Amino acid sequence: MRINGLSGSVPRRRGRTTIRVKGVRPAPDLVERDFDPPEPNLLWSADITYLQTREGWLYLAAVMDCFSRRIVGWSMAEHMRAELVVAALEMAVARRRPAPGLIHHSDQGSQYVALTFGHAAADAGVAVSMGSVGDCYDNAVSESFFATHKKDLVNRRSRPTKAELRGEVFSYVEEFCNPIRLHSRLGYLSPVVFEERALEAGEGEDERLRRPPAMAGGRCVGYARGSKVNRVHETRGTPCEVVPTQHGSAGGMWWLPSNMSSGS
């Protein structure tokens, strides 16, 4: 490599982005490491990462639709307050207009357990889910995205200015990662192309990405795929109704009607 003028992409020193709030009870884990929903807007995964510039730190919050691994919302700031993740959620909601019951999964960082974020999620009809502490596999898809993002963009050059990095992140997410970058999990298609082909294979209507509410009242307490619907429904001991997905997918949502209470 030295003879040919090549060098590896070396990870830089990690910072701490997950800071728990003592005494605050996090949301339950509604995902249990199953990051393959049967259709769009059933499960979003979110996280925060740090980006170093020659002028100091920037923080990037991203929201990914796990169906297509598409980044549907993101935000950058010079702080790690709850407003950072709220802005990313609001972008995702504005773009996708999901039906009530969509699951937003994250770690137990203080930004995600903050009342500000909880209110924003509730206003959007989003069910909040959180993984366990200190286990990267509980939010593996977001961890993988940030690792790839740093290999593709951040670790390949000297530290830019904050303005330069903001522009580069925009170009990476909106002009490369979503429409061009190939994913092995998607059959080596980009997220945008994968969603387009899913539409073509379904009813061919844009409403597939903006599904109407499944039921009036109540809340989503998980999603299910194929044969896993009954098994998990039974083991949870919750008086839920399995609401089928709208486009013939082998799965659905566990929907807890407002007049019932969870037995878990």
Summary of the structure (lengths in Angstrom):
residues: 264
radius of gyration: 19.1
end to end distance: 56.2
largest distance: 70.5
contacts: 818
relative contact order: 0.16
helix: 34%
strand: 21%
